[in-house]
Amino acid sequence: MITKYIYCNAKSVGLCSRLYKSSLAFVPKCNPTRTEDVMRLKEFIDEHHRLCILTGAGISTESGIPDYRSAEVGLYARSNHKPVLYKEFCGSQAIRRRYWARNYVGWPRFSSLKPNITHEILKDLESVGKVGCIVTQNVDNLHSKAGSKKVIELHGTAFRVMCLNCDHKICRYELQEVFQKLNPSMVATTQMIRPDGDVELSQTQVESFNVPACNNCGGILKPDIIFFGDNVPGDTVQSVKNNVENSDALLILGTTLTTFSAYRIVLQAVDANKPIAIVNIGKTRADEFVNLRVEGRCGDILSKVWQLNVSNNPIR
């Protein structure tokens, strides 16, 4: 794994200097950041005072979480893995057992991953009043770990578990303790994880894994995330709509916008004539709509924007 340290000295509104760590093993190849792109993005941020920020898997690759679709380093490029579908999970005990066994083994590493420079700078932007809301497609909790408060988890969170019958919710850490008691011979190790936190296991390991039922009603336990084929809850959709409406611009970071749940946020912003900027490695579904498109790694570009803020003209 390649590790790079970036020092960002933040003077404005009492923010402390801090050391940022970025892990680049799962980041796709890209060209060096252009100075003019950094300047244009800083101008975009300066010109707008209530940003709605939409983030995707591309910002968490720098924390060591692979995405699904990136060339060479994405999960689809490195394996034949396909995400579990909602109907499959609900309808098959065997699929649930396989999912939870893999998730159990991958959880110690997944849950220990740290925010990277992108998460930290977004938290800093929030603290100086530039962020109205962060809408994230990620289930890794890294925005909250960084200290951001105005976060909507569009696809839920892997750090919470729900019952499909009674909607009772428990902390994922609590379920890990239950798994350990039910499966004392299964060792949770830090293997290479997937975007949803699981790892590859043998069929023998999967078949012997014991999965608990809801301790409230005996129902099926599911991570509180939106599986492929599932629908985003209506109250979440409405909350996102309200925040886009109340924002004066949309900043998109690290996503190709392949899922419609994210793409329709862009369509709403377009319909409302909101300025849109995108920072991403590779093409996105919304490139035709944007006012500014910056090609590159989010952590590299945002750190340079923030360094300009410190050394020259503070973000207003």
C-alpha positions as CSV (number, residue, x, y, z in Angstrom):
1,M,0.0,0.0,0.0
2,I,1.3,3.5,-0.9
3,T,1.0,6.1,1.8
4,K,1.3,9.8,1.4
5,Y,1.3,12.5,4.1
6,I,0.0,15.9,3.3
7,Y,0.3,18.8,5.7
8,C,-2.5,21.4,5.6
9,N,-2.1,24.5,7.7
10,A,-5.6,26.0,8.3
11,K,-5.6,29.4,10.0
12,S,-9.1,30.7,9.4
13,V,-11.7,30.6,12.2
14,G,-9.5,28.9,14.7
15,L,-9.0,25.7,12.7
16,C,-5.8,23.8,13.9
17,S,-3.0,22.6,11.7
18,R,-3.3,18.9,11.1
19,L,-1.7,16.0,9.4
20,Y,-3.7,14.3,6.7
21,K,-3.1,10.7,5.6
22,S,-4.2,9.4,2.2
23,S,-4.0,5.8,1.1
24,L,-3.7,5.6,-2.7
25,A,-3.7,1.8,-3.3
26,F,-7.3,1.8,-4.7
27,V,-7.2,5.2,-6.5
28,P,-7.4,5.0,-10.3
29,K,-4.6,6.5,-12.4
30,C,-5.0,10.1,-13.3
31,N,-3.1,13.0,-14.7
32,P,-1.4,15.6,-12.4
33,T,-3.7,18.3,-11.1
34,R,-3.7,21.4,-13.2
35,T,-3.2,24.8,-11.4
36,E,-6.0,26.4,-13.4
37,D,-8.4,23.7,-12.3
38,V,-7.5,24.4,-8.6
39,M,-8.0,28.1,-9.1
40,R,-11.4,27.6,-10.9
41,L,-12.6,25.3,-8.1
42,K,-11.6,27.7,-5.4
43,E,-13.5,30.5,-7.3
44,F,-16.6,28.2,-7.5
45,I,-16.5,27.6,-3.7
46,D,-15.8,31.3,-3.1
47,E,-18.8,32.4,-5.2
48,H,-21.3,30.2,-3.4
49,H,-22.2,30.4,0.3
50,R,-24.4,27.3,0.8
51,L,-23.1,24.3,-1.0
52,C,-24.9,21.0,-1.3
53,I,-22.0,18.5,-1.6
54,L,-22.7,15.1,-3.2
55,T,-20.0,12.5,-2.5
56,G,-19.3,9.0,-3.8
57,A,-16.9,6.1,-3.5
58,G,-14.2,8.0,-5.1
59,I,-13.5,10.0,-2.0
60,S,-13.2,6.9,0.2
61,T,-10.7,5.1,-2.0
62,E,-8.0,7.3,-0.4
63,S,-8.9,5.8,2.9
64,G,-8.3,2.3,1.6
65,I,-11.9,1.3,0.5
66,P,-12.1,0.1,-3.1
67,D,-14.9,1.3,-5.3
68,Y,-16.9,-0.9,-7.7
69,R,-16.2,0.5,-11.1
70,S,-12.8,2.1,-11.5
71,A,-10.5,0.7,-14.1
72,E,-7.8,-1.7,-12.8
73,V,-8.3,-1.0,-9.1
74,G,-12.1,-1.2,-8.7
75,L,-13.8,-4.3,-7.4
76,Y,-15.4,-5.3,-10.7
77,A,-12.0,-5.0,-12.4
78,R,-10.2,-7.2,-9.9
79,S,-12.8,-10.0,-9.4
80,N,-16.1,-11.5,-10.5
81,H,-17.9,-10.2,-7.4
82,K,-21.4,-8.9,-7.8
83,P,-23.2,-7.0,-5.0
84,V,-26.0,-8.8,-3.2
85,L,-29.4,-7.8,-4.5
86,Y,-32.1,-6.8,-2.0
87,K,-34.6,-9.5,-3.1
88,E,-31.8,-12.1,-2.9
89,F,-30.9,-11.1,0.6
90,C,-34.5,-11.1,1.8
91,G,-35.4,-14.4,0.1
92,S,-32.5,-16.7,0.8
93,Q,-31.2,-17.8,4.1
94,A,-28.0,-19.1,2.4
95,I,-27.3,-15.7,0.8
96,R,-27.8,-14.0,4.2
97,R,-25.5,-16.4,5.8
98,R,-22.8,-15.8,3.2
99,Y,-23.2,-12.1,3.4
100,W,-23.0,-11.9,7.2
101,A,-20.0,-14.4,7.4
102,R,-18.0,-12.2,5.0
103,N,-19.1,-9.0,6.7
104,Y,-18.2,-10.4,10.1
105,V,-14.6,-11.2,8.9
106,G,-14.2,-7.9,7.1
107,W,-15.7,-5.7,9.9
108,P,-12.6,-5.1,12.1
109,R,-10.7,-3.6,9.2
110,F,-13.6,-1.8,7.6
111,S,-14.8,-0.2,10.8
112,S,-11.2,0.9,11.8
113,L,-10.6,2.9,8.6
114,K,-10.0,6.6,9.0
115,P,-11.2,9.7,7.2
116,N,-8.8,11.1,4.6
117,I,-8.0,14.7,3.6
118,T,-11.2,15.1,1.6
119,H,-13.4,14.2,4.5
120,E,-11.3,16.6,6.8
121,I,-11.5,19.5,4.4
122,L,-15.3,19.1,3.9
123,K,-15.6,19.2,7.7
124,D,-13.5,22.4,7.7
125,L,-15.6,23.9,4.9
126,E,-18.7,23.1,7.0
127,S,-17.1,24.8,10.1
128,V,-16.6,28.1,8.1
129,G,-20.2,28.0,7.0
130,K,-19.8,27.0,3.3
131,V,-21.7,23.7,3.5
132,G,-25.5,23.5,3.7
133,C,-25.5,19.7,3.5
134,I,-23.3,16.7,2.5
135,V,-25.2,14.0,0.7
136,T,-23.1,10.8,0.6
137,Q,-23.6,7.6,-1.3
138,N,-21.0,5.9,1.0
139,V,-21.9,3.7,3.9
140,D,-18.6,3.9,5.6
141,N,-19.4,6.7,8.2
142,L,-16.2,8.5,7.3
143,H,-17.8,12.0,7.1
144,S,-19.1,11.6,10.6
145,K,-15.8,10.3,11.8
146,A,-14.2,13.4,10.4
147,G,-16.6,15.6,12.4
148,S,-19.1,16.7,9.7
149,K,-22.6,17.2,11.2
150,K,-24.8,18.1,8.2
151,V,-24.7,14.6,6.6
152,I,-27.4,12.7,4.8
153,E,-26.5,9.1,4.2
154,L,-28.4,8.5,0.9
155,H,-27.7,4.7,0.9
156,G,-27.7,4.2,4.7
157,T,-24.8,3.2,6.9
158,A,-22.9,-0.1,7.5
159,F,-22.6,0.9,11.2
160,R,-26.2,0.2,12.0
161,V,-28.3,-3.0,11.6
162,M,-32.1,-3.2,11.3
163,C,-34.8,-5.9,11.6
164,L,-36.8,-6.4,8.4
165,N,-39.8,-7.3,10.5
166,C,-40.1,-4.8,13.4
167,D,-37.6,-2.2,12.2
168,H,-35.7,-2.5,15.5
169,K,-32.1,-1.1,15.1
170,I,-28.9,-2.0,16.8
171,C,-25.3,-0.8,16.5
172,R,-23.1,-2.9,14.2
173,Y,-20.5,-3.2,16.9
174,E,-23.1,-4.8,19.1
175,L,-23.9,-7.4,16.5
176,Q,-20.2,-8.2,16.1
177,E,-20.1,-9.3,19.7
178,V,-23.1,-11.6,19.1
179,F,-21.4,-13.1,16.0
180,Q,-18.2,-13.7,18.1
181,K,-20.2,-15.7,20.7
182,L,-22.1,-17.7,18.1
183,N,-19.0,-18.4,16.0
184,P,-16.0,-18.8,18.4
185,S,-14.0,-20.8,15.9
186,M,-14.4,-18.2,13.1
187,V,-11.5,-15.7,13.2
188,A,-12.2,-12.1,12.0
189,T,-9.1,-11.2,10.1
190,T,-8.1,-8.1,8.2
191,Q,-8.3,-9.3,4.6
192,M,-8.9,-7.1,1.6
193,I,-12.3,-5.6,2.0
194,R,-15.0,-4.7,-0.5
195,P,-16.9,-1.4,-0.8
196,D,-19.7,-2.7,1.5
197,G,-17.2,-4.1,4.1
198,D,-17.1,-7.8,3.4
199,V,-14.3,-10.2,2.2
200,E,-14.0,-13.5,0.3
201,L,-14.5,-16.7,2.2
202,S,-14.5,-20.4,1.4
203,Q,-17.9,-22.2,1.1
204,T,-17.0,-24.3,4.2
205,Q,-16.4,-21.2,6.3
206,V,-19.7,-19.8,5.1
207,E,-21.8,-22.9,5.7
208,S,-20.7,-23.2,9.3
209,F,-21.4,-19.6,10.2
210,N,-24.3,-18.9,12.6
211,V,-26.5,-15.8,12.1
212,P,-28.7,-14.5,14.9
213,A,-32.3,-13.4,14.5
214,C,-33.6,-10.1,15.8
215,N,-33.5,-10.2,19.6
216,N,-36.7,-8.1,19.7
217,C,-39.0,-10.2,17.4
218,G,-37.0,-13.0,15.9
219,G,-37.0,-11.4,12.4
220,I,-34.3,-11.1,9.8
221,L,-31.4,-8.8,10.4
222,K,-30.1,-6.6,7.6
223,P,-27.4,-3.9,7.5
224,D,-29.2,-0.5,7.4
225,I,-27.9,0.2,3.9
226,I,-29.7,0.3,0.5
227,F,-28.9,-2.8,-1.4
228,F,-29.0,-2.9,-5.2
229,G,-32.7,-3.2,-6.1
230,D,-33.9,-1.5,-3.0
231,N,-35.4,2.0,-2.7
232,V,-34.1,5.0,-0.8
233,P,-36.7,5.8,2.0
234,G,-39.1,8.6,1.1
235,D,-38.1,10.8,4.0
236,T,-34.4,10.6,2.9
237,V,-35.4,11.6,-0.7
238,Q,-37.4,14.5,0.6
239,S,-34.6,15.7,2.9
240,V,-32.2,15.7,0.0
241,K,-34.7,17.6,-2.2
242,N,-35.1,20.3,0.5
243,N,-31.4,20.7,0.9
244,V,-30.8,21.0,-2.8
245,E,-33.5,23.5,-3.1
246,N,-32.1,25.6,-0.2
247,S,-28.5,25.4,-1.6
248,D,-27.0,27.9,-4.1
249,A,-24.8,25.3,-5.9
250,L,-24.0,21.6,-6.1
251,L,-20.5,20.3,-5.7
252,I,-20.0,16.6,-6.7
253,L,-17.0,14.7,-5.5
254,G,-15.8,11.2,-6.5
255,T,-18.7,9.6,-8.2
256,T,-19.7,8.6,-11.7
257,L,-23.4,9.1,-10.8
258,T,-24.3,5.6,-12.1
259,T,-27.1,5.1,-9.6
260,F,-30.3,6.9,-10.3
261,S,-30.7,7.9,-6.6
262,A,-27.6,10.1,-7.0
263,Y,-28.2,11.2,-10.6
264,R,-31.7,12.5,-9.9
265,I,-30.0,15.0,-7.4
266,V,-28.2,16.4,-10.4
267,L,-31.4,16.6,-12.4
268,Q,-33.1,18.5,-9.6
269,A,-30.2,21.0,-9.5
270,V,-30.3,21.4,-13.3
271,D,-34.1,22.0,-13.2
272,A,-33.5,24.7,-10.5
273,N,-30.7,26.3,-12.4
274,K,-28.2,25.6,-9.7
275,P,-24.5,25.9,-10.7
276,I,-22.8,22.5,-10.7
277,A,-19.1,21.5,-10.3
278,I,-17.7,18.0,-10.5
279,V,-14.3,16.6,-9.3
280,N,-13.8,13.0,-10.4
281,I,-11.3,10.7,-12.1
282,G,-13.0,9.8,-15.4
283,K,-16.3,10.6,-17.0
284,T,-19.6,11.0,-15.2
285,R,-23.2,10.7,-16.1
286,A,-23.7,14.4,-15.6
287,D,-20.8,15.9,-17.5
288,E,-23.1,17.6,-20.0
289,F,-24.8,19.6,-17.3
290,V,-21.9,21.0,-15.3
291,N,-20.5,24.5,-15.1
292,L,-17.1,23.2,-14.0
293,R,-15.5,19.8,-14.4
294,V,-12.2,19.0,-12.8
295,E,-10.4,15.7,-13.6
296,G,-8.3,14.3,-10.8
297,R,-8.1,12.9,-7.3
298,C,-10.4,14.7,-4.8
299,G,-7.8,14.7,-2.0
300,D,-5.1,16.2,-4.1
301,I,-7.3,18.9,-5.6
302,L,-9.1,19.9,-2.4
303,S,-5.9,20.0,-0.5
304,K,-4.5,22.5,-3.0
305,V,-7.6,24.5,-2.9
306,W,-7.3,24.7,0.9
307,Q,-3.6,25.6,0.7
308,L,-4.6,28.5,-1.5
309,N,-7.1,29.5,1.1
310,V,-4.4,29.5,3.8
311,S,-1.6,31.1,1.9
312,N,-3.4,33.7,-0.3
313,N,-7.1,34.5,-0.1
314,P,-9.2,32.8,2.6
315,I,-12.3,31.1,1.4
316,R,-15.1,33.5,1.8
